[in-house]
Amino acid sequence: MAKHGSTALSIGLGAAILYLGANAVTGHQGLMAYVDLQAREHALEGRLAEVRQEHTRLEGRASRLKPNSLDLDYLDERARVELAAGDPGEIVFALDQR
């Protein structure tokens, strides 16, 4: 009878170990979830770098339009581009800036 109890205990402990091991790999906070989170973090860090670069570029453009440091050539260029306008007798070429 004692042998039957120890066999059931061994099977129960083995099943518990298998369950905990599988959960450690595939569970909500397991190894696979960790790998997925690392990949997402890497992608988001790349996107953050792109957004910071764009922010710096836009900040530079905006500073050239501030009243205390107005760049008249830049203002004229932006007005021509945005309004698709030019002086009479002037030929305007629009270039795609891709």
N, C-alpha and C positions, 0 to 999 in steps of 0.2 A: 504494500500500500504506500509506503514511503517513497518507493521508486516512481510510482505513478504521479505523486504530487510534485516531485522534483522535475519530472519530464514536462508537466503542465507549466510549471514555473519557468523552465528554460524556454519553452515555446512562447509563453507570454512575454518574457524579457526580450527574446529575439524579435518578436513582432513589434514591440515597443521601440527597439533600437532601429529596426527597418523603417518604421513610420517616422521617427525623429530624423533619421538620416535623409530620407526622401524629402521631408519638409524643409530641412536645412538647405537642400539644393534647389527645389522647385517651389518652395512656399512663398508667401507674400513678402517676407523679409529674408528670403534665401539668396543663395549665390547667383541664380539667374536674374533675380530682381536687381541685385547689386550691379551686375554686368550691364543690364539695361539702363540703370540710372547713370552709370559712368558714361555710357555712349550718349545719353541725352545731355549730360553735363558738358561733354566735349563739344557737341553740336551747338549748344546754347552759348558756350564761351566763344566759339567762332562767330556766331551771329552777333554777340555783344561787341566784338572787335569791329565788325562791319558797321554797326550802328554808331559806335564811338567815332569811327572815321568819317562817316556821313555827318555826324553832329559837328565835328571840327570843320568840315568843309562848309557847311551851312552857316556856322558861326562866323567864319571868315567872310563869306558873302554878305552877311547881315551887317558886320562891322563896317564894311565899305559903304553902306547906305545910311549910317548914323549921321545926324546933323553935325557933330563936332569933327568928323573925319570923312566927310562926303567925297567920294571919288566920282567926279563929274563924267569922266570917260566911261567908267563902269555903269553909271546911271544911264548914260546915253545908249550904251550897248544893250543893257537890259530892256530899256524902253523899245528899242528897235526890234529886239527878239520877241518880246511879249506882245507888242502891238503890230508886228510885221509891217513896220513903217520905215520910210526913208524920205530923204529930201527930194523935191521935184528934180528930175533929170538924173537921179542917182539909180544905179542898177544894183539891186540887192540879190545876193545869192544866199540861199538857206542851205546849210550843210547839216546833214544828220550826224549828231555827235555820239554815235554808239561806240 
